[in-house]
Each structure stands twice: as structure tokens, then as C-alpha cells.
């Protein structure tokens, strides 16, 4: 768990050494992390599946549970949000039905950035699985993932998350 900005920033820099972000941007990432840590549930899914749920769950920019429509979104915003929820050991509710087409973007199979072959939701599920989460229930409301390994969740960090998602993407391409 990142108990302060310095621990958060050190983990971020270790995972993303090629990203040159100023202090203000790093603080913005940390803000997303803290926002997610304060949620009692995180709602995940492909943006097209979440649009109709804005009123029910609320947008993260307005203190809600869904990270969609964020004007400053990038992959680090997303990873900060997911790690915050994992460190809080919050339940994650997946609203997208998992099928091959909702998980893999085969049009991106030749992209030099291999992680593009996965949709962001796929990265999120891979991260949840890596850091001790398992699907608990599945019903009309979605799939609920709960933390079953609190140590794995507490130890979650940017580097392991990034390396794992790269490995999952590489396996999908083979």
C-alpha cells in the first residue's frame, strides 16, 4: 500500500521510467489513487457498457465509482485508480460481459505496443487476479470480484501490474 505520495511516486517511477511527469501531474495521479481508496465499490467495464449507469454509480471526477469520461485519462490514471481500489480491498463490480471480443482487440495484434491487444478492462481484470481478487458472484448486475488474498492486495504496485499485463498481452498474441 502507498501510505504517502513518496511511496506512490517511487512505485510509479520504477514502473514507468520513460514517463517524464512533473510534480503536478504525479500529484494528480496520486489524487486518483486516493479517490479510489475512498470508494466502497469500484465499477468496471468497457465505456460503452457503463454510459447508461452514470446516474446510478456516478463518475469518478465527481466523486463516483466509475472512471469513465475523464478528460485527463491516460493509462497511469487508470492504473492509479485500480491500485487504489485494490489497496482499499474494495469490491470491484464488472459490468461488461466477458467474451473474446470484449477482452481482445485483434485489430491491434500488430501494434508494437503489445498491451494494445487487450482492452483496458482486460488489464484491470488481469490486475485484480494478480493481486488476490477472485470472481465471487455473477448475476444480472454483473460479476463481483472480492479480495481473497489481503497480502497480495497490500503489496500491489505499478511495476508488477505493468509487467503482468505485458505478459498477459504477449501470451494472447502467441
C-alpha positions as CSV (number, residue, x, y, z in Angstrom):
1,X,0.0,0.0,0.0
2,X,1.2,3.5,-0.7
3,X,1.0,5.3,2.6
4,X,2.1,8.6,1.2
5,X,2.9,10.4,-2.0
6,X,6.6,9.5,-1.9
7,X,5.9,5.7,-1.8
8,X,3.3,6.1,-4.6
9,X,5.7,8.2,-6.8
10,X,8.6,5.8,-6.2
11,X,6.5,2.8,-7.4
12,X,5.2,4.8,-10.4
13,X,8.8,5.9,-11.4
14,X,10.0,2.3,-11.1
15,X,7.3,1.0,-13.4
16,X,7.2,3.9,-15.9
17,X,10.8,5.3,-16.1
18,X,10.2,6.5,-19.6
19,X,7.4,8.8,-18.5
20,X,8.6,12.3,-17.6
21,X,5.9,13.8,-15.4
22,X,6.1,16.9,-13.4
23,X,5.2,17.1,-9.7
24,X,1.7,18.5,-10.5
25,X,0.9,15.5,-12.8
26,X,2.2,13.0,-10.4
27,X,0.1,14.6,-7.7
28,X,-2.9,14.3,-10.0
29,X,-2.2,10.6,-10.4
30,X,-2.0,10.3,-6.6
31,X,-5.3,12.1,-6.3
32,X,-7.0,9.4,-8.5
33,X,-5.4,6.7,-6.3
34,X,-6.7,8.3,-3.1
35,X,-10.1,8.8,-4.6
36,X,-10.3,5.1,-5.5
37,X,-9.1,4.2,-2.0
38,X,-12.1,6.0,-0.5
39,X,-14.7,4.1,-2.6
40,X,-16.8,1.3,-1.1
41,X,-17.1,-0.3,-4.5
42,X,-15.4,0.2,-7.9
43,X,-17.4,-0.3,-11.0
44,X,-15.5,-1.6,-14.1
45,X,-16.4,-2.2,-17.7
46,X,-15.9,-1.0,-21.2
47,X,-17.1,2.6,-21.6
48,X,-19.9,1.7,-23.9
49,X,-21.3,-0.7,-21.2
50,X,-21.1,2.0,-18.5
51,X,-22.6,5.0,-20.2
52,X,-26.1,4.2,-19.1
53,X,-25.0,3.7,-15.5
54,X,-23.7,7.2,-14.8
55,X,-26.6,8.3,-12.7
56,X,-26.6,5.1,-10.6
57,X,-22.9,4.9,-9.8
58,X,-21.5,8.3,-10.6
59,X,-18.4,9.5,-12.3
60,X,-15.0,9.4,-10.6
61,X,-14.4,13.1,-11.5
62,X,-17.5,13.9,-9.4
63,X,-16.7,11.5,-6.5
64,X,-18.4,8.5,-8.0
65,X,-17.4,4.9,-8.6
66,X,-16.8,4.8,-12.4
67,X,-13.6,6.0,-14.2
68,X,-15.2,6.9,-17.5
69,X,-15.3,10.2,-19.4
70,X,-12.3,11.6,-17.6
71,X,-10.8,14.4,-19.6
72,X,-7.3,13.8,-18.5
73,X,-7.5,10.0,-18.8
74,X,-4.3,8.0,-19.6
75,X,-3.2,4.5,-18.6
76,X,-1.5,5.8,-15.4
77,X,-4.7,7.5,-14.3
78,X,-6.4,4.1,-14.8
79,X,-3.7,2.1,-13.0
80,X,-3.7,4.6,-10.1
81,X,-7.5,4.1,-9.8
82,X,-7.3,0.3,-9.9
83,X,-4.4,0.2,-7.4
84,X,-6.3,2.5,-5.1
85,X,-9.3,0.2,-5.1
86,X,-7.0,-2.9,-4.6
87,X,-5.2,-1.3,-1.7
88,X,-8.5,-0.5,-0.1
89,X,-9.6,-4.1,-0.8
90,X,-12.8,-2.7,-2.2
91,X,-15.2,-5.0,-4.2
92,X,-15.0,-4.5,-7.9
93,X,-18.2,-4.9,-10.0
94,X,-17.6,-5.7,-13.6
95,X,-20.5,-4.6,-15.8
96,X,-19.1,-5.9,-19.2
97,X,-19.9,-9.5,-20.2
98,X,-16.6,-11.2,-20.9
99,X,-16.3,-12.6,-24.3
100,X,-13.4,-13.0,-26.7
101,X,-14.5,-9.8,-28.5
102,X,-14.9,-7.8,-25.3
103,X,-11.5,-8.9,-24.0
104,X,-9.2,-8.8,-27.0
105,X,-8.8,-6.2,-29.7
106,X,-7.5,-8.3,-32.5
107,X,-7.2,-5.3,-34.8
108,X,-4.2,-4.3,-32.6
109,X,-2.3,-7.6,-32.9
110,X,0.5,-6.0,-35.0
111,X,0.8,-2.9,-32.8
112,X,4.4,-2.6,-31.4
113,X,2.7,-1.8,-28.0
114,X,1.6,-5.4,-27.3
115,X,-0.7,-4.3,-24.5
116,X,-3.0,-2.7,-27.0
117,X,-4.2,-6.2,-28.0
118,X,-6.2,-6.1,-24.7
119,X,-8.9,-3.7,-23.8
120,X,-8.3,-1.7,-20.7
121,X,-11.0,-3.7,-18.9
122,X,-8.9,-6.8,-19.6
123,X,-5.8,-5.2,-18.0
124,X,-8.0,-4.4,-15.0
125,X,-9.2,-8.0,-14.6
126,X,-5.6,-9.3,-15.0
127,X,-4.5,-6.9,-12.3
128,X,-7.3,-8.0,-9.9
129,X,-6.4,-11.6,-10.4
130,X,-2.7,-10.9,-9.9
131,X,-3.3,-9.0,-6.7
132,X,-5.6,-11.5,-4.9
133,X,-9.0,-10.9,-6.3
134,X,-11.4,-13.7,-7.4
135,X,-14.8,-13.6,-9.0
136,X,-17.3,-14.2,-6.2
137,X,-20.7,-13.9,-7.8
138,X,-22.2,-13.4,-11.3
139,X,-25.7,-12.2,-11.8
140,X,-27.8,-9.7,-13.8
141,X,-26.0,-6.9,-12.0
142,X,-22.6,-8.1,-13.2
143,X,-19.6,-10.0,-11.9
144,X,-18.4,-9.2,-8.4
145,X,-14.7,-9.6,-7.7
146,X,-13.6,-9.7,-4.0
147,X,-10.2,-9.6,-2.4
148,X,-9.3,-13.1,-1.2
149,X,-5.5,-12.5,-0.6
150,X,-5.1,-9.4,1.5
151,X,-1.3,-9.6,1.4
152,X,-1.2,-9.7,-2.4
153,X,-3.6,-6.7,-2.4
154,X,-1.5,-4.8,0.1
155,X,1.7,-5.5,-1.9
156,X,0.2,-4.4,-5.3
157,X,2.4,-1.9,-7.2
158,X,2.8,-0.3,-10.6
159,X,5.8,-2.4,-11.6
160,X,4.2,-5.8,-11.0
161,X,0.9,-4.6,-12.6
162,X,2.6,-3.4,-15.7
163,X,4.8,-6.4,-16.1
164,X,1.9,-8.8,-15.6
165,X,-0.3,-7.1,-18.1
166,X,2.5,-7.1,-20.7
167,X,2.9,-10.9,-20.1
168,X,-0.8,-11.5,-20.5
169,X,-0.8,-9.5,-23.7
170,X,2.2,-11.4,-25.0
171,X,0.5,-14.7,-24.2
172,X,-2.6,-13.6,-26.0
173,X,-0.5,-12.9,-29.1
174,X,1.2,-16.3,-29.1
